[in-house]
Every structure is written in C-alpha cells, then in structure tokens.
C-alpha cells in the first residue's frame, strides 16, 4: 500500500438518482457545498458533473460548471477540481428502427464535450476511453478512437490533466495506445470503473489483470459501484491504488442508511487509516499527479 492515498469524491454523476436520495446535490449551490464538505472530510479531489437545477437532469451547460467552480473557489477550500468531460456520449437505440432518434440521446463529437474545460481549465478532466453497452436495454455510451484522439489533443493543448476512465480491458488497451502516440502525456492517470454493466466486473482478479496492463509509471485509482463501493476502498488501496467514493456511484453508508458525500469520504478515511494508510492532502495529490500548482 502506497503512502498518501488520494481520495476522490464523485459528487452527483448523471444517473437518475436525485429521486432516490435527498442527499444527491442538484443545484450549483448544492454541488459546491457538497464539494466543500467532502474536501473538509478528507477528499483531495472532487469529481464534478452538473444538473439542470429545475429538473435534476444531467447537463453540459458551461454556465452551471462555472457557477459550481466559482462557489467552491470563493470559499477558499483547497481541493483539486476534476470536471467530467464524458457528457455527450449517450445513444439510445430504437430496437425497431436503430437510426430513429430516441429521447435521452445526447451524442456530440469529442471536441463538443469540452467547452466547459476550455473555459474553466480545471486541474483534471475525465476521458471515457471507449464505447460500452451501458446496462440492460438499448443505451450505449459512445467514445470512438477518433473522438478520443481529437479530445485528447485538445486537452493536451489546454494543459489539463486527463483522467482516463476505463470500463474494460479493451479501453485500457486503447488508452495505452494513445499514450504511445503522444496525444496523452506521461505519467498518465487512470481511473478503473468497476461493476458498471456491462464493463469490467468488480472482481479483484480483473482489477489485478488491468493493473498488470498499465503503462510503466502510471498513476491509477479504482472504484466499484453500489454496495461494493466501500469494500473496494480497501481493495484498491491494498493493490497500491488511489480510491474514489461518492454519491455518483453509491447512495448508502450501510444497508438502509443513505449517505452524504462527506460521510462516504469520512468512511473511506477510516478504512484507509485502519489499514495503516495515510490520506493525501490536495497539495500532496497535485505533486503525485504532476498537476499545476
């Protein structure tokens, strides 16, 4: 287990969760407040999506991202800002007519997923490293090699660190190829996303296999969804990785008890310290990941 383990708090995500828990932040004020609470609880990094304040639906509105980041920074809270750049990849298929537009589809090219990153220049932004059958039904997440190359080049030009979100081994293969091509700078930062149907299962053997495939010198973290989230904190740490918790991936502190983001971070801190680990500060995280000061 490495020293100075980085905790990322994934605050709200894009799933239809606000109706399932009153703790899921929706408005920019709520998301920023939750970010500050998570940072105070021990998160070095906050991973941010935004939502339509009226409906709770996921959004790509740069103004909403700007308000969240402004509110966090106005508090003086020292935390690494990680903005999603994965929105704009959702494709819903009509089984009878696959080319017919279906409600819920939000599919744009790789560059059109980045306006908020270009405007705000966060410390980190995510890159979802491939396409995926996203759960049961007819939803796909689309991120083609050409989309990824275009997005990676632009992120590199901006000087933002990409967090390479990997949902399966083929995506890790593709991300590694982009690193070898020079469109992603080394050392790279990977996030292994485990247990999302139908990507890599939350299985320790699968995680170890993915670790074995990493380019030399890479930084990595992993998380698992639902009830596997908190046990996976220990699983990731014991294999020398960093960790992620938060309401994007899990709504519960324990069975029947809904969590806040801060409570999930606090529990992660307890797990790591009980194992003899130390939790990284934002300054330590920036140094480990090679971020701008």
Buried (B, 14 or more C-beta within 10 A) or exposed (E): BBEBBBBBBBBBBBBEBBEEEEBBBBBBEBBBBBBBBBBBBBBBBBBBBBBEBEEBBBBBBBEBBBBBBEBBEEBEBEBBBBBBBBBBBBBBBEEEEEEEEBEEBBBBEBBEBBBBBBEBBBBBBBBBBBBBEBBEEBBBBBBBEEBBBBBBBBBBEBEBBBBBBBBBBBBBEBBBBBBEEEBBBEBBBBBBBBBBEEBBBBBEEBBEEBBEBBBEEBBBBBBBBEBBBBEBBBBBBEBEBBBBBBBBBBBBBEEEEBBBBBBBBBBBBEBBEEEEBBBBBBEBBBEBBEBEE
